[in-house]
Each structure stands twice: as C-alpha cells, then as structure tokens.
C-alpha cells in the first residue's frame, strides 16, 4: 500500500475485534515512529505500549472515561521527555514532534490493516499513575490500536481545497 492509499483509508476507529496485534506489525509501526522528524533532532517522543487488558480497562475507565477503549487490544500512551525547548516561532517542540510520530503510527497502522483513534480527552496525571510514568514526562495523547470491526473506508467530510490552500499570500 502506498502512502496516499494509507492516508485515504485511515479513519478514527471506535470498535475493535478481540484479536491481538502481531508483534511484527508493532515493530514495523514503531520503527516508523522512531524515524519521524523532530525539531533539532531532539527525538523527545516516548511511548508506552499497553497490551495488558487490566491496564487497558483502567485507562478506558479512569484515564479517558471512554468505554470503547476497553475493546482495543493496544493502547499507546504517547509521551514526551522534554526540556521545554521552544522553536524560534515560539511554539514548544514536544507536542508537535509527538504528533508527527503519532501520525506515522496511524498511517503505518492503516497500511497494516489496523485502525487507530487519537484520544485527547484524558487526565494525564491519572494516566501517569496507572502506567507508572514519571512525573517529569508529558503525556500528550493516547492512541487506540487494533483490528477494526468494520474495516470499510469512512467517508471523510473535508473542507474544499479553496478553503484551506492559499498561494503566495493569504486571501479569500
């Protein structure tokens, strides 16, 4: 599958088969995350790969309060070990760099026949407590990963290109 097909097929999956994700697929997916670009090559991203159903259940209930997460065979806590460095534009590096790595994960997952769902609705301190993540680590996202119950491609509602792309200057 090429990257354009993976982009087209990727969708937010909220219902998963009760089936583990093969170790070989996980290795390929995390190899892609490790190759993601990062500001000043800081590579601040860190990941906690959660496959234990007890931890997944606790994350679904206490960490994110989203019941569908309990179905996922894998939840990834996407974190950053950061020194707080900001880019020259004033934005912190770590959330952007983690997001790029997570996007690599989601596209590789789609290419592997897997589904994902970005989760931003969670309490980072609760997630840290559940997973034993040190206090100085930032939890940026949770990501559900697994085989979707409905693998059909979703119809994506997107704004027209003229609403998002401007050439040479901002204009309407």
C-alpha positions as CSV (number, residue, x, y, z in Angstrom):
1,X,0.0,0.0,0.0
2,X,1.4,3.4,-0.8
3,X,1.2,6.4,1.5
4,X,-1.7,8.0,-0.4
5,X,-3.8,5.0,0.0
6,X,-3.0,4.8,3.7
7,X,-4.0,8.4,4.1
8,X,-7.3,7.8,2.3
9,X,-8.0,4.6,4.3
10,X,-7.1,6.0,7.7
11,X,-10.1,6.7,9.9
12,X,-10.9,7.0,13.6
13,X,-11.8,3.5,14.8
14,X,-14.0,3.2,17.9
15,X,-14.8,-0.6,17.7
16,X,-12.2,-3.3,17.6
17,X,-12.1,-7.0,17.1
18,X,-11.0,-9.1,20.0
19,X,-7.7,-10.1,18.3
20,X,-4.1,-9.2,19.3
21,X,-1.9,-7.2,17.0
22,X,1.1,-9.2,15.8
23,X,4.5,-8.3,17.2
24,X,6.0,-8.0,13.7
25,X,3.4,-5.3,12.9
26,X,4.1,-3.4,16.1
27,X,7.8,-3.5,15.4
28,X,7.3,-2.0,11.9
29,X,4.9,0.6,13.2
30,X,7.3,1.7,16.0
31,X,10.2,1.7,13.6
32,X,8.3,4.3,11.5
33,X,7.6,6.4,14.6
34,X,11.3,6.3,15.5
35,X,12.1,7.6,12.1
36,X,9.7,10.6,12.4
37,X,11.3,14.0,12.1
38,X,11.7,16.2,15.2
39,X,12.8,19.7,15.9
40,X,16.6,19.9,16.2
41,X,16.5,16.1,16.0
42,X,15.6,16.1,19.7
43,X,13.5,12.9,19.4
44,X,11.6,13.7,22.6
45,X,8.8,11.2,21.9
46,X,8.4,8.2,24.2
47,X,5.7,5.5,24.0
48,X,4.2,3.1,26.5
49,X,2.7,0.2,24.6
50,X,-0.2,-1.2,26.6
51,X,-1.5,-4.7,25.8
52,X,-2.5,-5.9,29.3
53,X,-6.3,-5.9,29.5
54,X,-6.2,-4.8,33.1
55,X,-4.3,-1.7,32.3
56,X,-6.4,-1.1,29.2
57,X,-9.6,-1.4,31.3
58,X,-8.2,1.1,33.8
59,X,-7.2,3.6,31.1
60,X,-10.6,3.3,29.4
61,X,-12.4,3.9,32.7
62,X,-10.2,6.2,34.8
63,X,-7.8,7.7,32.3
64,X,-10.0,8.6,29.4
65,X,-13.6,7.7,30.5
66,X,-14.3,6.3,27.0
67,X,-15.7,2.8,27.2
68,X,-14.8,1.8,23.6
69,X,-11.1,1.9,24.6
70,X,-11.6,-1.2,26.6
71,X,-12.2,-3.1,23.3
72,X,-8.8,-2.0,21.8
73,X,-6.1,-4.7,22.1
74,X,-3.5,-2.0,22.3
75,X,-3.4,1.5,23.8
76,X,-0.4,3.6,23.3
77,X,0.4,6.4,25.7
78,X,2.3,8.9,23.5
79,X,4.6,10.9,25.7
80,X,7.5,13.3,25.7
81,X,10.6,13.6,27.7
82,X,11.2,17.2,27.1
83,X,13.5,20.0,28.3
84,X,10.8,22.5,27.3
85,X,12.6,23.8,24.2
86,X,10.6,26.1,22.0
87,X,11.1,26.6,18.3
88,X,12.1,30.1,17.0
89,X,8.4,30.6,16.1
90,X,7.6,30.4,19.9
91,X,5.8,27.0,19.9
92,X,7.0,24.2,22.1
93,X,8.6,21.3,20.1
94,X,7.3,18.3,22.1
95,X,3.6,18.3,21.2
96,X,4.3,18.8,17.5
97,X,7.0,16.2,17.4
98,X,4.9,13.7,19.2
99,X,2.0,14.4,16.8
100,X,4.3,13.8,13.8
101,X,5.4,10.4,15.3
102,X,1.8,9.5,16.1
103,X,0.8,10.3,12.5
104,X,3.5,8.0,11.3
105,X,2.0,5.3,13.5
106,X,-1.6,5.9,12.3
107,X,-0.6,5.7,8.6
108,X,1.6,2.6,9.1
109,X,-1.3,1.0,11.1
110,X,-3.6,1.7,8.1
111,X,-1.1,0.1,5.8
112,X,-1.0,-3.0,8.1
113,X,-4.8,-3.3,8.1
114,X,-5.2,-1.8,11.6
115,X,-7.3,1.0,12.9
116,X,-6.4,3.8,15.3
117,X,-8.1,6.5,17.2
118,X,-6.4,9.6,18.7
119,X,-7.6,10.3,22.2
120,X,-7.1,13.8,23.7
121,X,-9.8,13.5,26.3
122,X,-8.0,12.1,29.3
123,X,-6.4,13.1,32.6
124,X,-2.6,13.0,32.2
125,X,-1.9,12.6,35.9
126,X,-4.3,9.6,36.1
127,X,-2.6,8.0,33.1
128,X,0.8,8.6,34.7
129,X,-0.4,6.9,37.9
130,X,-1.9,3.9,36.0
131,X,1.2,3.3,33.9
132,X,3.9,4.3,36.3
133,X,5.0,7.2,34.1
134,X,7.5,9.5,35.9
135,X,6.3,13.0,36.9
136,X,8.6,14.8,34.5
137,X,7.2,13.0,31.4
138,X,4.4,14.8,29.5
139,X,1.5,12.6,28.3
140,X,0.5,14.1,25.0
141,X,-2.0,11.7,23.5
142,X,-3.5,8.2,23.9
143,X,-3.8,6.1,20.8
144,X,-6.1,3.1,20.5
145,X,-4.8,0.5,18.0
146,X,-6.3,-2.8,16.7
147,X,-8.2,-4.5,14.0
148,X,-11.4,-2.6,13.2
149,X,-14.7,-4.4,13.5
150,X,-15.8,-2.5,10.3
151,X,-12.7,-2.2,8.0
152,X,-14.6,-0.3,5.3
153,X,-13.3,3.1,4.4
154,X,-15.1,6.0,6.0
155,X,-16.4,8.9,4.0
156,X,-14.4,11.9,5.2
157,X,-16.1,15.2,5.3
158,X,-13.4,17.7,4.4
159,X,-13.4,21.4,3.5
160,X,-12.9,22.3,-0.2
161,X,-9.3,22.9,-1.2
162,X,-10.0,26.6,-1.9
163,X,-10.9,27.0,1.8
164,X,-7.6,25.6,3.1
165,X,-4.9,26.4,0.5
166,X,-3.7,29.9,-0.5
167,X,-0.9,30.6,-2.9
168,X,1.7,33.2,-2.2
169,X,-0.5,35.2,0.2
170,X,-3.5,34.8,2.5
171,X,-6.5,35.7,0.5
172,X,-10.1,34.8,0.1
